[in-house]
Amino acid sequence: MTRKKNAGKRQHAPNGQPQPYEYAPNKWRVDVSLGYDPVTGKPRRPTIRGKSEDEVLTKMRKLQVKADEGIIKNPSTLTVKEWAEIYLKAYTGHLAPRTKPLYEGYINNYIIPRLGRYKLRALNRAMVQQFVNSITENPLNPCKQVLPTTVHNIHGMLNRLLNQAMEIDYISINPAARAKLPRIEKTEARAMNKREISAFVPQVRGHRFEYAFLFTMYTGLREGEVIALRWEAVDMERGIITVKKQMQKIKGGYQVMPPKENKIRTVHLGELAVDALRKQKQKQAEWHLRSGPAWHNDGYVFTNEIGEHMKRQTFYKNFKDIVDIIGSPDLNIHSLRHTYGTTSSQAGVDPNITKASMGHYSAAFTLDRYGHAMDDERKESSDKLDAKFRGKISG
């Protein structure tokens, strides 16, 4: 068989498109340039093979359609909107179910509407700073103020987007790296004071979530950790629980996940916390008998009357009803955790122990968060020290 004159040579059509060539009898190929891989940043130059020129051309056109749809883009032409969409598809698969919607919200509600039309490589520090300023000047809801923490979160999302683009050589610098952000005023955790604790404990007596409220206050566990706690993680005899799960609210329901930062921890319980668990077990046994076959035997410690795990919104609403009654409507469900942290500090518990119980990343954070609670004790110690000095001076 006589081969074509140009067989075995790479060809291009007059319009610049690569032209298939026959490199062996009934074996055709074409090398196509399809921009850059959005994950690695490397050029994509696949070789397409087929038994005929038409077959190869058909395959080539299908790939080019994907490139035209933005699946594969050249970074020099990529807009912020196109890169943000690639980022959501390629780099968010590892995120927790509650985190991904937050990322999508920041990108779709703030970043794309305000920066999306610009070329990725044209973005500069002045444009980023103007974007940051615009969040507070023109919020999504004119009637609602955007908090500094929200501005920090949105900027953090943009920073992640651009860092990833830099990592795969789509851009050479990250123009968001040095943006000036609004100052976040440090706020102390709102814990219950002595009067509120004295009013709260009698008020929850007999409530269906009585022991869940008390256990949270006596241990400092996060709300999701309390809801996800199972009896298999409880050692009543030794007074120990293992915190290895948390319950997260996601779209359409709930999902059990590892605890924050994947840190499984052992918590040693005081007598009050152990007593709350014992009484919760008794209450559950009564509910089980009453509900019969309707009981959900899922092993959760804190449940409703048919054995289902508590729902976060129900837990929160019931707590708010109680604190309204005792005259402290500004308390929220996290106040139970903060009450534990503050009380531990006041009792002189080593911050390392409090840190381990609460699941903080460092004792320094714990001390910074709850150290203010020791102010009265420090003042009392200073007064005692002064009295001792005065005694020595006068003597």
Secondary structure, DSSP 8 states (H G I E B T S, - for coil): ----TTTTS-EE-TTS-EE-EEEETTEEEEE----B-TTT--B---EEEESSHHHHHHHHHHHHHHHHTTSSB-TTT-BHHHHHHHHHHHS-TTS-TTHHHHHHHHIIIIIHHHHTTSBGGG--HHHHHHHHHHHHHS-SSTTS---HHHHHHHHHHHHHHHHHHHHTTS-SS-TTTT---------------HHHHHHHHHHHTT-TTHHHHHHHHHH---HHHHHH-BGGGEETTTTEEEE--EEEEETTEEEEE--GGG--EEEE--HHHHHHHHHHHHHHHHHHHHHGGG---S-BSSB-TTS-B--HHHHHHHHHHHHHHTT-TT--THHHHHHHHHHHHHTT--HHHHHHHHT-S-HHHHHHHHGGGGHHHHHHHHHHHHHHHHHHHH-
